[in-house]
């Protein structure tokens, strides 16, 4: 091994060379008239780090746009940290945000696909981007970067080996992703079954009369929300350092005010949230990732949220799961009003919900707490497995394309 002279590459085999990209390949600037129905690749169609095309649903009007040929490598200059790049298997059109590179004939383009998508090269390019909100690079910048140049025979061997190794890892990843989909679907079905059918498998059923509820046990009632919960809003005129709470897919969380992100200039005028209540987002119902959460500690939140306190007919955690079930499919969207798909207090109060006895509500909530936690624990293990496989694949690619691991 010898020192490459490039920090992110490190040591390379003695018979390998290094060279700037501009001497290995050239940027292409050809354009042509795109016509409807032809192949078009946008950034949204390129899978990060994997070099795969994941869809081509765009169908623009006829216009002049960049064109690429089979064998070209396309690399995103917008947000390069996403590592969106692919090796073209056929001719097509693409967004101008993709740099089109044609490698010299004495180089093997599949090897350089792996090299240019290796995580350390991506990190290096990303460190030199310009622009804060939409960081980007350019061909003028990328072309000056030094790359490894193994003998052509080794380029082919390495690329073919990585095809095999990455293919095997991708198969494992696909299996785990399928398991995750099954677990997520199972969790939703468990919640739906419990909050609408109860825990007694032998209970007699009746039609609730409402499609978002379906059949319910014979002894259950159906009542409008206004008879189960009441909206409360207490505004704190002066912020005094209380925790700032926000509704997310992970629940009602405490915001890290030092960790970056968008915040108002002042939290004066925020509303007081009380532990034990239900928090709802009743605007932008169609696009808000999570519209219901349990308030587990006192704090302040945006007055745009709606806080509800349960009355003596309702157990908060049961109705949390009921509205979580509806949130997964946005089942109440057809009842929302105006362009922002919103509910006012009266409209939400009129929506019907099932009403088991208080004892059943508590039993169902306790059951779902335990059941969903067990499923979430399994999901967390699967996600950790995905992260390990992803890191393993990245390290393999880097080690092979820089010669630290020999085929």
C-alpha positions as a Markdown table, in Angstrom:
| # | Residue | x | y | z |
|---|---|---|---|---|
| 1 | Unk | 0.0 | 0.0 | 0.0 |
| 2 | Unk | 1.0 | 3.6 | -0.5 |
| 3 | Unk | -0.4 | 7.0 | 0.6 |
| 4 | Unk | -2.8 | 8.4 | -2.0 |
| 5 | Unk | -2.2 | 11.9 | -0.9 |
| 6 | Unk | -6.0 | 12.4 | -0.5 |
| 7 | Unk | -7.4 | 12.4 | 3.0 |
| 8 | Unk | -10.7 | 10.8 | 2.3 |
| 9 | Unk | -9.1 | 8.0 | 0.2 |
| 10 | Unk | -6.2 | 7.2 | 2.5 |
| 11 | Unk | -3.8 | 4.4 | 1.4 |
| 12 | Unk | -4.2 | 2.6 | -1.9 |
| 13 | Unk | -2.5 | -0.4 | -3.5 |
| 14 | Unk | 1.0 | 0.2 | -4.8 |
| 15 | Unk | 0.0 | -0.3 | -8.5 |
| 16 | Unk | -3.0 | 2.0 | -8.3 |
| 17 | Unk | -3.0 | 5.6 | -9.5 |
| 18 | Unk | -5.0 | 8.7 | -8.6 |
| 19 | Unk | -6.3 | 11.3 | -11.0 |
| 20 | Unk | -8.8 | 14.2 | -11.1 |
| 21 | Unk | -12.2 | 13.4 | -12.3 |
| 22 | Unk | -11.9 | 15.8 | -15.2 |
| 23 | Unk | -9.2 | 13.5 | -16.7 |
| 24 | Unk | -11.3 | 10.4 | -16.2 |
| 25 | Unk | -14.6 | 11.6 | -17.6 |
| 26 | Unk | -16.2 | 14.6 | -19.1 |
| 27 | Unk | -19.5 | 16.5 | -18.4 |
| 28 | Unk | -22.2 | 16.4 | -21.1 |
| 29 | Unk | -24.4 | 19.3 | -21.9 |
| 30 | Unk | -26.6 | 18.1 | -24.8 |
| 31 | Unk | -30.3 | 18.9 | -24.8 |
| 32 | Unk | -33.2 | 17.7 | -26.9 |
| 33 | Unk | -36.9 | 18.1 | -27.2 |
| 34 | Unk | -38.7 | 16.0 | -24.7 |
| 35 | Unk | -42.1 | 14.7 | -25.8 |
| 36 | Unk | -44.8 | 13.2 | -23.6 |
| 37 | Unk | -44.4 | 9.5 | -22.9 |
| 38 | Unk | -40.7 | 9.5 | -23.2 |
| 39 | Unk | -38.4 | 8.4 | -20.3 |
| 40 | Unk | -37.7 | 11.2 | -17.8 |
| 41 | Unk | -35.7 | 11.0 | -14.6 |
| 42 | Unk | -36.1 | 13.6 | -11.8 |
| 43 | Unk | -34.3 | 13.6 | -8.5 |
| 44 | Unk | -37.3 | 12.0 | -6.8 |
| 45 | Unk | -36.8 | 8.9 | -9.1 |
| 46 | Unk | -33.2 | 8.2 | -7.8 |
| 47 | Unk | -32.7 | 6.1 | -4.7 |
| 48 | Unk | -30.1 | 7.5 | -2.3 |
| 49 | Unk | -26.7 | 5.7 | -2.2 |
| 50 | Unk | -28.1 | 2.7 | -4.1 |
| 51 | Unk | -27.8 | 3.9 | -7.7 |
| 52 | Unk | -31.3 | 2.6 | -8.4 |
| 53 | Unk | -34.2 | 4.2 | -10.3 |
| 54 | Unk | -37.4 | 3.9 | -8.2 |
| 55 | Unk | -40.0 | 5.4 | -10.5 |
| 56 | Unk | -40.7 | 7.6 | -13.5 |
| 57 | Unk | -44.2 | 9.0 | -13.2 |
| 58 | Unk | -43.5 | 12.4 | -14.5 |
| 59 | Unk | -45.0 | 13.4 | -17.8 |
| 60 | Unk | -44.1 | 17.0 | -18.7 |
| 61 | Unk | -45.3 | 19.0 | -21.7 |
| 62 | Unk | -43.0 | 19.1 | -24.7 |
| 63 | Unk | -39.9 | 21.1 | -23.9 |
| 64 | Unk | -36.2 | 21.3 | -24.4 |
| 65 | Unk | -34.4 | 19.4 | -21.6 |
| 66 | Unk | -31.1 | 17.6 | -20.8 |
| 67 | Unk | -30.6 | 14.2 | -22.5 |
| 68 | Unk | -28.4 | 11.3 | -21.4 |
| 69 | Unk | -27.2 | 8.1 | -23.2 |
| 70 | Unk | -26.7 | 4.6 | -22.1 |
| 71 | Unk | -23.5 | 4.3 | -20.0 |
| 72 | Unk | -23.6 | 7.9 | -18.7 |
| 73 | Unk | -23.3 | 8.4 | -15.0 |
| 74 | Unk | -25.7 | 11.0 | -13.5 |
| 75 | Unk | -24.9 | 12.6 | -10.2 |
| 76 | Unk | -27.1 | 15.1 | -8.3 |
| 77 | Unk | -25.6 | 18.5 | -7.7 |
| 78 | Unk | -28.5 | 19.5 | -5.4 |
| 79 | Unk | -28.2 | 18.3 | -1.8 |
| 80 | Unk | -25.3 | 15.9 | -2.7 |
| 81 | Unk | -25.5 | 14.5 | 0.9 |
| 82 | Unk | -28.5 | 12.5 | -0.4 |
| 83 | Unk | -26.1 | 10.6 | -2.8 |
| 84 | Unk | -28.5 | 10.5 | -5.7 |
| 85 | Unk | -26.7 | 9.0 | -8.7 |
| 86 | Unk | -27.2 | 6.3 | -11.2 |
| 87 | Unk | -25.7 | 4.6 | -14.2 |
| 88 | Unk | -27.9 | 4.9 | -17.3 |
| 89 | Unk | -29.0 | 1.7 | -18.8 |
| 90 | Unk | -30.7 | 3.4 | -21.8 |
| 91 | Unk | -31.2 | 6.8 | -23.4 |
| 92 | Unk | -33.5 | 9.3 | -21.7 |
| 93 | Unk | -34.2 | 12.8 | -20.4 |
| 94 | Unk | -33.5 | 14.2 | -17.0 |
| 95 | Unk | -33.6 | 17.3 | -14.7 |
| 96 | Unk | -30.9 | 19.9 | -15.0 |
| 97 | Unk | -30.1 | 19.1 | -11.4 |
| 98 | Unk | -28.2 | 16.0 | -12.5 |
| 99 | Unk | -24.6 | 16.3 | -13.7 |
| 100 | Unk | -24.1 | 13.9 | -16.7 |
| 101 | Unk | -20.7 | 12.3 | -16.8 |
| 102 | Unk | -19.3 | 10.2 | -19.7 |
| 103 | Unk | -16.2 | 8.2 | -18.6 |
| 104 | Unk | -13.3 | 7.7 | -20.9 |
| 105 | Unk | -13.2 | 4.4 | -22.7 |
| 106 | Unk | -10.2 | 3.1 | -20.8 |
| 107 | Unk | -12.2 | 3.4 | -17.5 |
| 108 | Unk | -15.1 | 1.2 | -16.3 |
| 109 | Unk | -18.2 | 3.2 | -15.6 |
| 110 | Unk | -19.7 | 0.7 | -13.1 |
| 111 | Unk | -16.6 | 0.9 | -10.9 |
| 112 | Unk | -16.9 | 4.7 | -10.8 |
| 113 | Unk | -20.6 | 4.5 | -10.0 |
| 114 | Unk | -19.6 | 2.8 | -6.8 |
| 115 | Unk | -16.8 | 5.2 | -6.1 |
| 116 | Unk | -18.8 | 8.3 | -6.7 |
| 117 | Unk | -21.6 | 7.0 | -4.4 |
| 118 | Unk | -19.2 | 5.8 | -1.7 |
| 119 | Unk | -20.1 | 7.5 | 1.6 |
| 120 | Unk | -16.7 | 9.2 | 2.1 |
| 121 | Unk | -16.7 | 10.7 | -1.3 |
| 122 | Unk | -20.2 | 12.0 | -0.7 |
| 123 | Unk | -19.2 | 13.4 | 2.7 |
| 124 | Unk | -16.2 | 15.1 | 1.1 |
| 125 | Unk | -18.3 | 16.7 | -1.7 |
| 126 | Unk | -21.0 | 17.8 | 0.7 |
| 127 | Unk | -18.4 | 19.6 | 2.8 |
| 128 | Unk | -17.7 | 21.9 | -0.1 |
| 129 | Unk | -21.3 | 22.8 | -1.1 |
| 130 | Unk | -22.6 | 26.3 | -1.2 |
| 131 | Unk | -26.1 | 27.5 | -0.1 |
| 132 | Unk | -27.7 | 27.0 | 3.3 |
| 133 | Unk | -31.3 | 25.9 | 2.6 |
| 134 | Unk | -30.6 | 24.1 | -0.7 |
| 135 | Unk | -26.9 | 23.2 | -0.6 |
| 136 | Unk | -25.4 | 22.2 | -4.0 |
| 137 | Unk | -22.3 | 21.5 | -5.9 |
| 138 | Unk | -21.3 | 21.9 | -9.5 |
| 139 | Unk | -19.4 | 20.1 | -12.2 |
| 140 | Unk | -16.6 | 22.8 | -11.9 |
| 141 | Unk | -16.2 | 21.7 | -8.3 |
| 142 | Unk | -16.7 | 17.9 | -8.7 |
| 143 | Unk | -14.4 | 17.7 | -11.7 |
| 144 | Unk | -11.4 | 18.8 | -9.6 |
| 145 | Unk | -11.8 | 16.0 | -7.1 |
| 146 | Unk | -9.1 | 13.3 | -7.1 |
| 147 | Unk | -10.3 | 9.7 | -7.5 |
| 148 | Unk | -8.6 | 6.3 | -7.5 |
| 149 | Unk | -7.6 | 4.7 | -10.8 |
| 150 | Unk | -7.0 | 1.0 | -10.5 |
| 151 | Unk | -5.9 | -1.1 | -13.5 |
| 152 | Unk | -9.0 | -1.6 | -15.8 |
| 153 | Unk | -9.1 | -5.3 | -15.1 |
| 154 | Unk | -9.3 | -4.7 | -11.3 |
| 155 | Unk | -12.1 | -2.0 | -11.9 |
| 156 | Unk | -14.2 | -4.7 | -13.6 |
| 157 | Unk | -13.5 | -7.3 | -10.9 |
| 158 | Unk | -14.3 | -4.9 | -8.1 |
| 159 | Unk | -17.5 | -3.7 | -9.7 |
| 160 | Unk | -18.7 | -7.2 | -10.4 |
| 161 | Unk | -17.9 | -8.3 | -6.9 |
| 162 | Unk | -19.7 | -5.3 | -5.4 |
| 163 | Unk | -22.7 | -6.1 | -7.6 |
| 164 | Unk | -22.8 | -9.6 | -6.0 |
| 165 | Unk | -22.2 | -8.5 | -2.4 |
| 166 | Unk | -24.5 | -5.5 | -2.5 |
| 167 | Unk | -27.2 | -7.5 | -4.2 |
| 168 | Unk | -27.1 | -10.0 | -1.4 |
| 169 | Unk | -27.2 | -7.2 | 1.2 |
| 170 | Unk | -30.1 | -5.5 | -0.6 |
| 171 | Unk | -32.0 | -8.8 | -0.6 |
| 172 | Unk | -31.6 | -9.0 | 3.2 |
| 173 | Unk | -32.7 | -5.3 | 3.5 |
| 174 | Unk | -35.8 | -6.1 | 1.3 |
| 175 | Unk | -36.7 | -9.0 | 3.6 |
| 176 | Unk | -36.5 | -6.8 | 6.7 |
| 177 | Unk | -38.4 | -3.9 | 5.1 |
| 178 | Unk | -41.1 | -6.3 | 4.2 |
| 179 | Unk | -41.2 | -7.5 | 7.8 |
| 180 | Unk | -41.5 | -3.9 | 9.0 |
| 181 | Unk | -44.4 | -3.4 | 6.6 |
| 182 | Unk | -46.1 | -6.5 | 8.1 |
| 183 | Unk | -45.5 | -5.3 | 11.6 |
| 184 | Unk | -46.8 | -1.8 | 10.9 |
| 185 | Unk | -50.0 | -3.3 | 9.3 |
| 186 | Unk | -50.4 | -5.7 | 12.2 |
| 187 | Unk | -50.1 | -2.9 | 14.7 |
| 188 | Unk | -52.8 | -0.9 | 12.9 |
| 189 | Unk | -55.1 | -4.0 | 12.8 |
| 190 | Unk | -54.6 | -4.6 | 16.5 |
| 191 | Unk | -55.6 | -1.1 | 17.3 |
| 192 | Unk | -58.6 | -1.1 | 14.9 |
| 193 | Unk | -59.9 | -4.4 | 16.3 |
| 194 | Unk | -59.6 | -3.4 | 19.9 |
| 195 | Unk | -61.1 | 0.1 | 19.7 |
| 196 | Unk | -64.1 | -0.9 | 17.5 |
| 197 | Unk | -64.7 | -4.6 | 18.5 |
| 198 | Unk | -63.5 | -4.7 | 22.1 |
| 199 | Unk | -61.6 | -7.6 | 23.7 |
| 200 | Unk | -64.4 | -10.1 | 24.0 |
| 201 | Unk | -64.2 | -12.2 | 20.9 |
| 202 | Unk | -67.7 | -13.7 | 21.5 |
| 203 | Unk | -69.5 | -10.3 | 21.9 |
| 204 | Unk | -72.7 | -9.8 | 19.8 |
| 205 | Unk | -72.2 | -7.1 | 17.2 |
| 206 | Unk | -74.4 | -4.3 | 15.8 |
| 207 | Unk | -73.9 | -1.8 | 13.1 |
| 208 | Unk | -72.8 | 1.6 | 14.5 |
| 209 | Unk | -74.3 | 3.4 | 11.6 |
| 210 | Unk | -71.1 | 5.2 | 10.8 |
| 211 | Unk | -68.5 | 3.9 | 8.2 |
| 212 | Unk | -65.5 | 5.1 | 10.2 |
| 213 | Unk | -66.6 | 3.0 | 13.1 |
| 214 | Unk | -68.2 | -0.1 | 11.6 |
| 215 | Unk | -69.7 | -2.8 | 13.7 |
| 216 | Unk | -69.4 | -2.5 | 17.5 |
| 217 | Unk | -70.4 | -4.7 | 20.5 |
| 218 | Unk | -74.2 | -4.7 | 21.1 |
| 219 | Unk | -73.9 | -3.0 | 24.5 |
| 220 | Unk | -71.7 | -0.1 | 23.3 |
| 221 | Unk | -73.1 | 3.3 | 22.6 |
| 222 | Unk | -72.3 | 5.9 | 19.9 |
| 223 | Unk | -72.1 | 9.5 | 21.0 |
| 224 | Unk | -70.9 | 12.8 | 19.5 |
| 225 | Unk | -67.5 | 14.0 | 20.8 |
| 226 | Unk | -69.1 | 17.0 | 22.6 |
| 227 | Unk | -70.6 | 14.5 | 25.1 |
| 228 | Unk | -67.3 | 12.9 | 25.8 |
| 229 | Unk | -64.7 | 15.7 | 25.9 |
| 230 | Unk | -64.5 | 19.5 | 26.1 |
| 231 | Unk | -62.0 | 21.8 | 24.5 |
| 232 | Unk | -60.0 | 24.0 | 26.8 |
| 233 | Unk | -57.7 | 26.8 | 25.9 |
| 234 | Unk | -55.8 | 28.9 | 28.5 |
| 235 | Unk | -53.4 | 31.4 | 27.1 |
| 236 | Unk | -50.2 | 32.3 | 29.0 |
| 237 | Unk | -49.5 | 35.9 | 28.1 |
| 238 | Unk | -45.8 | 35.8 | 29.2 |
| 239 | Unk | -43.4 | 32.9 | 28.6 |
| 240 | Unk | -41.4 | 32.0 | 31.7 |
| 241 | Unk | -39.3 | 29.1 | 30.5 |
| 242 | Unk | -41.9 | 26.3 | 30.5 |
| 243 | Unk | -41.3 | 23.3 | 28.3 |
| 244 | Unk | -42.4 | 23.8 | 24.7 |
| 245 | Unk | -44.5 | 20.8 | 23.6 |
| 246 | Unk | -45.1 | 19.8 | 20.0 |
| 247 | Unk | -47.3 | 17.1 | 18.4 |
| 248 | Unk | -45.3 | 14.6 | 16.3 |
| 249 | Unk | -45.4 | 11.0 | 15.0 |
| 250 | Unk | -43.4 | 10.1 | 18.1 |
| 251 | Unk | -46.1 | 11.7 | 20.4 |
| 252 | Unk | -46.3 | 15.0 | 22.2 |
| 253 | Unk | -42.6 | 15.8 | 22.7 |
| 254 | Unk | -40.6 | 18.5 | 24.4 |
| 255 | Unk | -38.9 | 20.6 | 21.8 |
| 256 | Unk | -35.2 | 21.1 | 22.0 |
| 257 | Unk | -34.9 | 24.9 | 21.8 |
| 258 | Unk | -31.1 | 24.7 | 21.4 |
| 259 | Unk | -31.1 | 22.0 | 18.7 |
| 260 | Unk | -32.0 | 24.2 | 15.7 |
| 261 | Unk | -35.2 | 24.3 | 13.8 |
| 262 | Unk | -37.9 | 27.0 | 13.2 |
| 263 | Unk | -39.2 | 28.8 | 16.3 |
| 264 | Unk | -41.2 | 32.0 | 16.8 |
| 265 | Unk | -39.4 | 35.0 | 18.1 |
| 266 | Unk | -41.4 | 34.7 | 21.3 |
| 267 | Unk | -43.5 | 32.1 | 23.1 |
| 268 | Unk | -45.7 | 34.8 | 24.6 |
| 269 | Unk | -49.3 | 34.0 | 24.0 |
| 270 | Unk | -48.8 | 30.2 | 23.8 |
| 271 | Unk | -51.4 | 28.0 | 25.4 |
| 272 | Unk | -51.0 | 26.0 | 28.6 |
| 273 | Unk | -51.1 | 22.2 | 28.2 |
| 274 | Unk | -52.0 | 19.9 | 31.1 |
| 275 | Unk | -50.9 | 16.4 | 31.7 |
| 276 | Unk | -53.6 | 13.8 | 31.2 |
| 277 | Unk | -55.4 | 15.7 | 28.3 |
| 278 | Unk | -55.7 | 14.9 | 24.6 |
| 279 | Unk | -53.9 | 17.1 | 22.0 |
| 280 | Unk | -55.4 | 17.3 | 18.5 |
| 281 | Unk | -54.4 | 19.1 | 15.3 |
| 282 | Unk | -57.7 | 20.0 | 13.7 |
| 283 | Unk | -56.3 | 21.9 | 10.7 |
| 284 | Unk | -54.5 | 20.6 | 7.6 |
| 285 | Unk | -55.9 | 17.2 | 8.5 |
| 286 | Unk | -55.0 | 15.8 | 5.1 |
| 287 | Unk | -51.3 | 16.5 | 5.3 |
| 288 | Unk | -50.4 | 16.6 | 9.0 |
| 289 | Unk | -48.3 | 13.5 | 9.8 |
| 290 | Unk | -50.0 | 13.0 | 13.2 |
| 291 | Unk | -53.1 | 14.7 | 14.4 |
| 292 | Unk | -53.6 | 13.2 | 17.9 |
| 293 | Unk | -51.3 | 12.7 | 20.9 |
| 294 | Unk | -51.4 | 12.2 | 24.7 |
| 295 | Unk | -50.2 | 15.1 | 26.9 |
| 296 | Unk | -47.9 | 13.4 | 29.4 |
| 297 | Unk | -46.5 | 16.5 | 31.1 |
| 298 | Unk | -47.4 | 20.1 | 31.7 |
| 299 | Unk | -46.0 | 22.7 | 29.3 |
| 300 | Unk | -46.9 | 25.2 | 26.5 |
| 301 | Unk | -47.8 | 24.7 | 22.9 |
| 302 | Unk | -48.9 | 26.7 | 19.9 |
| 303 | Unk | -52.4 | 28.0 | 20.3 |
| 304 | Unk | -53.2 | 26.4 | 16.9 |
| 305 | Unk | -53.5 | 23.0 | 18.6 |
| 306 | Unk | -56.7 | 21.9 | 20.2 |
| 307 | Unk | -56.6 | 20.6 | 23.8 |
| 308 | Unk | -59.4 | 18.4 | 25.1 |
| 309 | Unk | -60.2 | 17.2 | 28.6 |
| 310 | Unk | -62.2 | 14.1 | 29.0 |
| 311 | Unk | -65.5 | 14.0 | 31.0 |
| 312 | Unk | -66.8 | 11.2 | 33.2 |
| 313 | Unk | -67.9 | 9.1 | 30.2 |
| 314 | Unk | -64.4 | 8.9 | 28.5 |
| 315 | Unk | -61.0 | 7.5 | 29.2 |
| 316 | Unk | -58.3 | 9.6 | 27.4 |
| 317 | Unk | -56.1 | 6.7 | 26.3 |
| 318 | Unk | -59.0 | 4.8 | 24.7 |
| 319 | Unk | -59.9 | 7.9 | 22.6 |
| 320 | Unk | -56.3 | 8.5 | 21.8 |
| 321 | Unk | -56.1 | 5.0 | 20.2 |
| 322 | Unk | -59.5 | 5.5 | 18.5 |
| 323 | Unk | -58.4 | 8.8 | 16.8 |
| 324 | Unk | -54.9 | 7.3 | 16.1 |
| 325 | Unk | -56.7 | 4.6 | 14.1 |
| 326 | Unk | -58.6 | 7.2 | 12.1 |
| 327 | Unk | -55.5 | 9.2 | 11.6 |
| 328 | Unk | -53.6 | 6.4 | 9.9 |
| 329 | Unk | -56.1 | 6.5 | 6.9 |
| 330 | Unk | -57.3 | 10.1 | 7.4 |
| 331 | Unk | -60.7 | 8.5 | 7.6 |
| 332 | Unk | -62.5 | 11.8 | 8.6 |
| 333 | Unk | -61.1 | 13.8 | 5.7 |
| 334 | Unk | -64.6 | 13.9 | 4.0 |
| 335 | Unk | -66.0 | 15.7 | 7.1 |
| 336 | Unk | -63.4 | 18.5 | 7.1 |
| 337 | Unk | -64.1 | 21.9 | 5.8 |
| 338 | Unk | -62.4 | 24.7 | 3.7 |
| 339 | Unk | -59.2 | 24.6 | 1.7 |
| 340 | Unk | -57.1 | 23.7 | 4.8 |
| 341 | Unk | -59.2 | 20.6 | 5.6 |
| 342 | Unk | -60.1 | 21.8 | 9.1 |
| 343 | Unk | -62.6 | 21.2 | 11.9 |
| 344 | Unk | -63.8 | 23.9 | 14.2 |
| 345 | Unk | -64.9 | 23.0 | 17.7 |
| 346 | Unk | -68.6 | 22.5 | 16.7 |
| 347 | Unk | -67.7 | 20.3 | 13.8 |
| 348 | Unk | -65.4 | 18.1 | 15.7 |
| 349 | Unk | -67.9 | 18.0 | 18.6 |
| 350 | Unk | -70.5 | 16.6 | 16.2 |
| 351 | Unk | -68.3 | 13.6 | 15.1 |
| 352 | Unk | -69.6 | 10.3 | 16.5 |
| 353 | Unk | -67.4 | 7.9 | 18.4 |
| 354 | Unk | -68.0 | 4.5 | 20.1 |
| 355 | Unk | -68.6 | 4.6 | 23.8 |
| 356 | Unk | -67.8 | 1.3 | 25.7 |
| 357 | Unk | -68.2 | 1.3 | 29.5 |
| 358 | Unk | -65.5 | 3.1 | 31.4 |
| 359 | Unk | -64.1 | -0.3 | 32.6 |
| 360 | Unk | -63.9 | -1.6 | 29.0 |
| 361 | Unk | -62.2 | 1.6 | 27.9 |
| 362 | Unk | -59.5 | 1.2 | 30.5 |
| 363 | Unk | -59.1 | -2.5 | 29.7 |
| 364 | Unk | -58.7 | -1.7 | 26.0 |
| 365 | Unk | -56.3 | 1.1 | 26.6 |
| 366 | Unk | -54.1 | -1.0 | 28.9 |
| 367 | Unk | -54.2 | -3.9 | 26.4 |
| 368 | Unk | -53.1 | -1.7 | 23.6 |
| 369 | Unk | -50.4 | 0.0 | 25.7 |
| 370 | Unk | -48.8 | -3.4 | 26.2 |
| 371 | Unk | -49.5 | -4.9 | 22.7 |
| 372 | Unk | -48.3 | -1.8 | 20.7 |
| 373 | Unk | -45.2 | -1.5 | 22.9 |
| 374 | Unk | -44.2 | -5.1 | 22.2 |
| 375 | Unk | -44.7 | -4.5 | 18.4 |
| 376 | Unk | -42.8 | -1.2 | 18.6 |
| 377 | Unk | -39.9 | -3.0 | 20.4 |
| 378 | Unk | -39.7 | -5.5 | 17.5 |
| 379 | Unk | -39.9 | -2.7 | 15.0 |
| 380 | Unk | -37.0 | -0.9 | 16.7 |
| 381 | Unk | -34.9 | -4.1 | 16.5 |
| 382 | Unk | -35.7 | -4.4 | 12.8 |
| 383 | Unk | -34.8 | -0.8 | 12.2 |
| 384 | Unk | -31.5 | -1.3 | 14.0 |
| 385 | Unk | -30.8 | -4.3 | 11.7 |
| 386 | Unk | -31.4 | -2.1 | 8.7 |
| 387 | Unk | -29.0 | 0.5 | 10.0 |
| 388 | Unk | -26.3 | -2.1 | 10.6 |
| 389 | Unk | -26.8 | -3.5 | 7.1 |
| 390 | Unk | -26.7 | -0.1 | 5.5 |
| 391 | Unk | -23.5 | 0.8 | 7.3 |
| 392 | Unk | -21.9 | -2.5 | 6.4 |
| 393 | Unk | -22.7 | -2.0 | 2.8 |
| 394 | Unk | -21.3 | 1.5 | 2.8 |
| 395 | Unk | -18.1 | 0.3 | 4.5 |
| 396 | Unk | -17.7 | -2.6 | 2.0 |
| 397 | Unk | -18.1 | -0.3 | -1.0 |
| 398 | Unk | -15.6 | 2.2 | 0.4 |
| 399 | Unk | -13.0 | -0.5 | 1.3 |
| 400 | Unk | -13.2 | -2.2 | -2.1 |
| 401 | Unk | -13.1 | 1.0 | -4.3 |
| 402 | Unk | -10.1 | 2.3 | -2.4 |
| 403 | Unk | -8.3 | -1.0 | -2.5 |
| 404 | Unk | -8.3 | -1.6 | 1.3 |
| 405 | Unk | -10.2 | -4.8 | 0.8 |
| 406 | Unk | -9.1 | -7.2 | -1.9 |
| 407 | Unk | -11.5 | -9.3 | -4.0 |
